[in-house]
């Protein structure tokens, strides 16, 4: 009996020693109070010397969800009915990142227009206006959409359209500056009464006010403070396709997957296969020639044009409308041979490296391909089901816009993930 007690005591002591050693290891969230290589103590906030700011991980930006990265099979799983052969299957790995849970809506764009009107040139404000004439059609009575779609309150939470790739990139830049300015004020400053705000990541008594927050050149908050987020941007094609498939929902037992996905949900049907809402459509799309929503009383997706950005169920990553509603711009330049010339870690085509534009001879009208064609994906309210498969891809000039293309933003994931949203 004594031996049993002694043995148990030794195990308990070993466990405590192991735990204390393990907990004593430094990491990015807990680097300690002094340098591990020089032994010099880090300077306290407001004092001279090398300072190490408190940090509890990168938070998800507003409207963003965390997408855990991994390996997946990129490429089309549908029959190549267009015979383009421009997205053949290949295995790639995508690092973890953040993505908007929904498409950028009209209300988001109106906020953007309001902001740029206050501090931008007239030329830029005009360049930021969506092209509402994308709804105009001499053979269709779409006047209500031309006049009302962007600004009428009933369309607030519908996806913004008539936005070019260039305009979407400009929005990402504005959003980056706006969110980081708000973070600096919230987590690094003080309120009007002089009361100190809590620090980023964890409330800390005696924290210095904003005036003592380290600044980088140009007056921006220094990246070392941890109270700035990476830039918002358009997702790469690989990120978008990975997030749309949501293969995390097909896993079982140690990196095995039960099935591949043709759409952002299981199965080859466009309808929900079980549950109380069995038979309802899972996306907003065009079912056939002349059929945009079905018949009154029993409509198949209830939306003749676009739908509100939260109308349909989210995929396994928590992302809404990754199929249908509107196509979405991605970062990549279009090339038909992207599946051949790629890096298998975080692939992207940002320029014509290894696939020069002059090889396609657009000047002599032997091709449409140049360095201004951008990829868009996802299918829309005006597309048949084929284009809703994440592996399909199309392209358009980066300065062009249509009533069927919108966008959402993405952001890299840097280090440990934070536990709260902003």
Buried (B, 14 or more C-beta within 10 A) or exposed (E): EEEEEEEEEEEEEEEEEEEEEEEEEEEEEEEEEEEEEEEEEBEEBEEEEEBBBBBBBBBBBBBBBBBEBBBBBBBBBBEEEEEEEBBBEBEBBBEEBBBBBBBBBBBBBBBBBEBBEEEBEEEEBEBBBBBBEBBEEEEEEBEEBBEBBBBEEEBBBBBBBBBBBBBBBBBBEBBBEBBBEEBBBBBBBBEEEEEBBEBBBEEEEEBBBBEEBBBEEEEEBBEBBBBBBBBBBBBBBBBBBBBBBBBBBBEEEEEEBEEEBBBBBBEEBBBBEEEEEEEBBBBBBBBEEEEBBBEEEEEBBBBEBBBBBBBBBBBBBBBBBBBBBBBBBBBBBBBBBBBEEBEEEBBBBEEBEEBEBEEBEBEEEEEEBBBBBBBBBBBBBBBBBBBBBBBBBBBBBBEBBBBBBBBBBBBBBBEEBBEEEB
